[in-house]
């Protein structure tokens, strides 16, 4: 069952973005995801800019898109031709990219602005659903290729000042990301593991019984959660959530859940 997200400009949201371009191709296994993203967008209002941390971009240092008219990166394979004709001509925001660079480097975090890189599908697929007019300036920021949970929380913490402005920050990942499970026969072990990890994640992100020291510790040591490595053989799709938590440093105000291709997934709003 879905919990509606009562959010506002300046919010921080972690979303599960689904499988490649499938949410835009009418895939029935992504219908609930599309409904949820549209519902969130309907309550966000119009931000002055959108900043996205996508699971599909990793670099040694924090890298920020700085171009005025970024292209799209079709970083998926084996889909129909229409998947490679998708357009999302959202403008970049070089001034915001420069500000983010200053925020990071002033706190001793190594960073760079990349004026040539485009937007990957972890950004343009959900945003085409949420803001189809593509008229809101966007900036994308990479994850660290070290995949360190604590470092990503710190990244969010350094950028917490973005919440003071009318900027929507989105962590675009997936709360469940075992690709083999999506294309394998259903199993009780996978279903139990999926549910167990989702329950742990909802509790970790939303429970007011946890203080922030406990919440951060759970996220840093996420591999100790039930079925953690079953649900995330590699953690890049979970780490955008760590960035979101670093920005918020508080329990999520809302969580909602839905099914994607037979698996349970979740999203969070602060």
Backbone torsions as a table, in degrees:
resi	resn	phi	psi	omega
1	UNK	NA	140.9	-177.1
2	UNK	-90.5	136.7	169.4
3	UNK	-99.9	124.0	179.6
4	UNK	-66.0	141.7	-175.9
5	UNK	-96.9	112.6	177.0
6	UNK	-90.1	88.1	-174.2
7	UNK	-113.0	-173.0	-174.6
8	UNK	-160.8	163.6	174.9
9	UNK	-54.5	143.6	-176.6
10	UNK	88.1	3.4	-178.2
11	UNK	-75.8	165.4	174.2
12	UNK	-122.0	129.5	-175.8
13	UNK	-134.7	132.9	168.6
14	UNK	-102.0	127.7	178.9
15	UNK	-120.4	151.3	167.1
16	UNK	-94.3	117.0	-168.4
17	UNK	-93.6	-0.6	174.4
18	UNK	83.5	-168.6	-173.9
19	UNK	-96.5	107.1	175.9
20	UNK	50.3	-133.4	-178.8
21	UNK	-87.7	2.6	-173.2
22	UNK	-54.5	-36.0	178.0
23	UNK	-61.2	-23.1	-179.5
24	UNK	-95.1	-5.0	-175.5
25	UNK	-105.4	11.9	177.4
26	UNK	77.3	19.2	-179.8
27	UNK	-64.3	123.1	-177.6
28	UNK	-62.6	-26.0	178.3
29	UNK	-69.9	-9.4	179.3
30	UNK	-113.8	9.5	-176.5
31	UNK	-61.0	-41.8	-179.6
32	UNK	-67.1	-35.8	177.1
33	UNK	-62.5	-46.4	179.7
34	UNK	-60.4	-44.8	179.2
35	UNK	-58.9	-42.1	-178.0
36	UNK	-69.0	-42.7	179.0
37	UNK	-63.6	-39.4	177.8
38	UNK	-66.5	-37.6	178.4
39	UNK	-65.7	-41.7	177.8
40	UNK	-61.3	-49.0	-178.0
41	UNK	-60.0	-33.9	-180.0
42	UNK	-65.9	-21.1	-178.7
43	UNK	-104.8	-12.2	-177.9
44	UNK	-70.5	-33.8	-168.8
45	UNK	82.3	-167.8	-177.9
46	UNK	-105.6	106.8	176.4
47	UNK	-73.7	159.9	177.0
48	UNK	-75.9	-23.6	178.3
49	UNK	-162.2	162.0	178.4
50	UNK	-126.1	132.1	175.6
51	UNK	-115.1	126.6	-176.0
52	UNK	-122.3	131.9	169.1
53	UNK	-104.0	110.0	-175.8
54	UNK	-101.8	142.3	176.8
55	UNK	-66.4	-10.9	-173.7
56	UNK	-100.8	20.0	175.4
57	UNK	-142.0	116.7	177.2
58	UNK	-124.4	144.4	176.5
59	UNK	-152.0	163.5	-178.5
60	UNK	-67.3	-35.3	176.4
61	UNK	-120.4	162.2	179.9
62	UNK	-67.2	117.9	-175.5
63	UNK	-117.9	139.8	-171.5
64	UNK	-124.7	132.8	175.4
65	UNK	-68.4	131.2	-176.5
66	UNK	-124.5	6.8	-179.5
67	UNK	-77.7	154.6	179.4
68	UNK	-80.9	-28.9	-178.8
69	UNK	-136.2	71.9	-176.7
70	UNK	-63.0	143.4	174.0
71	UNK	-82.5	179.7	175.8
72	UNK	-105.1	144.2	176.7
73	UNK	-108.3	112.4	-179.6
74	UNK	-86.0	75.0	-172.3
75	UNK	-90.0	56.5	174.7
76	UNK	-148.7	163.5	-170.3
77	UNK	-138.2	148.3	171.9
78	UNK	82.8	18.9	-179.5
79	UNK	-103.6	164.9	178.4
80	UNK	-58.8	159.4	-176.5
81	UNK	-54.5	-34.8	-178.3
82	UNK	-61.0	-24.3	179.2
83	UNK	-66.8	-21.3	-177.8
84	UNK	-102.3	8.3	175.4
85	UNK	-110.5	0.6	-179.8
86	UNK	-59.9	137.7	178.2
87	UNK	-122.1	141.7	173.3
88	UNK	-151.2	82.7	-171.8
89	UNK	-82.9	46.1	177.3
90	UNK	-66.0	139.9	178.3
91	UNK	-73.3	153.9	169.1
92	UNK	-80.9	-178.2	179.2
93	UNK	-142.8	79.4	-176.4
94	UNK	-55.2	-36.2	-178.9
95	UNK	-65.4	-41.3	177.8
96	UNK	-67.0	-39.6	176.9
97	UNK	-58.4	-42.7	178.0
98	UNK	-64.4	-39.2	178.7
99	UNK	-64.4	-43.2	179.0
100	UNK	-62.6	-41.7	177.0
101	UNK	-56.7	-45.3	179.5
102	UNK	-65.3	-39.1	178.5
103	UNK	-60.4	-41.7	-177.6
104	UNK	-72.4	-51.3	-175.0
105	UNK	-68.7	-29.2	178.3
106	UNK	-68.2	-19.0	177.2
107	UNK	-103.3	15.9	175.3
108	UNK	79.3	16.2	-179.6
109	UNK	-98.5	124.4	-178.2
110	UNK	-66.8	131.8	-175.8
111	UNK	-151.1	164.1	172.9
112	UNK	-153.6	156.8	176.6
113	UNK	-104.9	128.3	179.2
114	UNK	-108.3	108.8	-176.2
115	UNK	-83.4	-4.7	-176.3
116	UNK	-105.6	-26.0	-174.1
117	UNK	-69.0	143.6	177.2
118	UNK	-94.3	-168.1	179.8
119	UNK	-97.0	129.6	179.3
120	UNK	-87.4	175.6	-172.1
121	UNK	-70.6	-19.7	173.7
122	UNK	-65.4	-16.7	176.5
123	UNK	-102.2	-55.4	-169.6
124	UNK	-75.1	-25.4	179.1
125	UNK	-67.0	-55.5	179.0
126	UNK	-65.9	-34.7	-178.4
127	UNK	-70.6	-29.9	176.8
128	UNK	-65.9	-29.4	175.9
129	UNK	-78.1	-42.5	-173.6
130	UNK	-79.5	-41.8	-175.7
131	UNK	-133.6	71.5	-169.8
132	UNK	-64.1	-18.6	179.8
133	UNK	-72.2	-16.2	177.5
134	UNK	55.1	38.9	-176.6
135	UNK	-114.8	14.2	177.7
136	UNK	-108.0	127.4	179.7
137	UNK	-58.3	140.3	-175.6
138	UNK	-130.4	146.8	173.3
139	UNK	-132.8	136.9	175.8
140	UNK	-113.4	142.9	-178.9
141	UNK	-125.7	138.7	-177.8
142	UNK	-77.5	160.0	165.3
143	UNK	-86.4	165.0	174.0
144	UNK	-83.2	134.8	-179.6
145	UNK	-72.7	-6.6	172.9
146	UNK	-70.2	-20.5	-178.5
147	UNK	57.3	31.8	179.9
148	UNK	-79.4	120.0	179.0
149	UNK	-59.9	-44.9	-177.1
150	UNK	-65.8	-35.1	179.9
151	UNK	-67.4	-34.8	178.6
152	UNK	-73.9	-33.5	173.3
153	UNK	-64.5	-41.9	178.2
154	UNK	-64.0	-37.3	176.5
155	UNK	-57.7	-46.7	177.2
156	UNK	-62.9	-40.0	-178.9
157	UNK	-62.1	-41.0	179.7
158	UNK	-63.7	-31.2	-176.5
159	UNK	-97.9	13.5	-176.9
160	UNK	-59.2	-25.1	179.1
161	UNK	-62.4	-19.8	177.1
162	UNK	-60.9	-24.9	-177.9
163	UNK	-70.4	-14.4	-179.7
164	UNK	-76.2	-15.4	-178.7
165	UNK	-106.4	174.4	179.0
166	UNK	-82.5	58.5	-177.4
167	UNK	-117.7	130.9	175.4
168	UNK	-93.4	122.5	177.3
169	UNK	-105.4	127.0	-178.3
170	UNK	-121.6	126.7	167.3
171	UNK	-94.9	113.7	-174.3
172	UNK	-106.7	104.1	-178.7
173	UNK	-144.8	-132.6	-179.0
174	UNK	-166.5	125.3	-178.2
175	UNK	-72.3	-17.8	173.4
176	UNK	-130.6	125.5	-176.1
177	UNK	-146.0	60.2	170.5
178	UNK	-107.1	97.7	-172.8
179	UNK	-62.0	-35.7	-179.8
180	UNK	-61.7	-33.2	-177.4
181	UNK	-65.3	-31.0	-179.2
182	UNK	-69.4	-22.9	-174.4
183	UNK	-119.6	20.0	177.5
184	UNK	-116.3	157.6	176.7
185	UNK	-58.4	143.6	179.2
186	UNK	-57.8	144.6	177.1
187	UNK	-137.7	148.7	178.6
188	UNK	-62.7	-39.3	-178.2
189	UNK	-62.2	-42.8	179.6
190	UNK	-68.4	-41.3	179.8
191	UNK	-62.6	-43.1	179.2
192	UNK	-66.5	-43.5	179.4
193	UNK	-63.4	-44.5	177.9
194	UNK	-57.5	-49.4	-179.3
195	UNK	-65.4	-41.1	-178.1
196	UNK	-63.8	-43.5	-180.0
197	UNK	-68.2	-41.0	178.6
198	UNK	-61.0	-42.2	178.6
199	UNK	-62.1	-41.8	178.2
200	UNK	-63.3	-41.7	-177.1
201	UNK	-68.1	-42.5	177.4
202	UNK	-60.5	-45.6	179.1
203	UNK	-62.3	-45.2	-178.4
204	UNK	-61.1	-42.2	-174.5
205	UNK	-81.7	-25.0	-170.6
206	UNK	-118.3	-20.6	-171.7
207	UNK	-66.4	125.1	175.9
208	UNK	-80.8	-5.4	175.6
209	UNK	-75.9	-17.2	177.3
210	UNK	-91.4	137.4	169.4
211	UNK	-86.3	173.9	-172.2
212	UNK	-72.4	-23.9	173.8
213	UNK	-66.1	-44.4	179.3
214	UNK	-66.5	-43.2	-178.0
215	UNK	-62.4	-46.1	180.0
216	UNK	-63.9	-40.4	179.2
217	UNK	-61.3	-41.4	178.7
218	UNK	-63.1	-41.6	179.9
219	UNK	-69.0	-40.0	177.8
220	UNK	-62.6	-39.8	-177.8
221	UNK	-103.2	40.5	-175.4
222	UNK	-59.2	-24.9	-178.9
223	UNK	-65.6	-14.7	177.8
224	UNK	-84.9	-5.0	179.4
225	UNK	-69.9	157.3	177.8
226	UNK	-57.8	129.4	175.6
227	UNK	57.4	29.0	-175.0
228	UNK	-57.8	-51.5	-176.7
229	UNK	-77.7	-18.1	172.2
230	UNK	-68.6	-40.4	-178.6
231	UNK	-83.3	-25.9	-179.6
232	UNK	-137.3	80.2	175.4
233	UNK	-55.8	-30.9	172.0
234	UNK	-135.8	140.0	-164.3
235	UNK	-92.5	7.7	-174.0
236	UNK	-61.8	-26.2	-179.9
237	UNK	-83.4	-11.1	175.9
238	UNK	-92.2	-29.9	-171.5
239	UNK	-64.5	-27.4	172.3
240	UNK	-58.1	-27.7	175.6
241	UNK	-67.0	-37.5	178.3
242	UNK	-63.6	-39.0	176.2
243	UNK	-62.3	-44.6	179.2
244	UNK	-59.6	-44.2	178.8
245	UNK	-62.8	-39.8	178.4
246	UNK	-60.0	-37.8	176.7
247	UNK	-66.0	-40.2	-173.0
248	UNK	-88.0	-43.7	-178.3
249	UNK	52.1	44.2	-177.9
250	UNK	-161.8	163.4	175.0
251	UNK	-64.8	145.3	175.2
252	UNK	-61.8	140.9	179.7
253	UNK	-75.1	-30.7	-178.7
254	UNK	-143.7	147.0	170.1
255	UNK	-129.1	147.3	172.5
256	UNK	-141.1	153.1	-175.5
257	UNK	-130.1	154.8	-179.8
258	UNK	-162.0	175.0	-178.9
259	UNK	-109.4	135.8	174.2
260	UNK	-124.1	115.9	177.9
261	UNK	50.5	41.3	175.5
262	UNK	86.7	-1.4	180.0
263	UNK	-114.9	148.5	178.3
264	UNK	-78.9	139.5	177.2
265	UNK	-141.3	167.2	-177.3
266	UNK	-146.8	165.2	178.1
267	UNK	-145.4	161.9	-171.2
268	UNK	-142.9	144.6	177.5
269	UNK	-128.4	134.8	176.9
270	UNK	-111.4	NA	NA
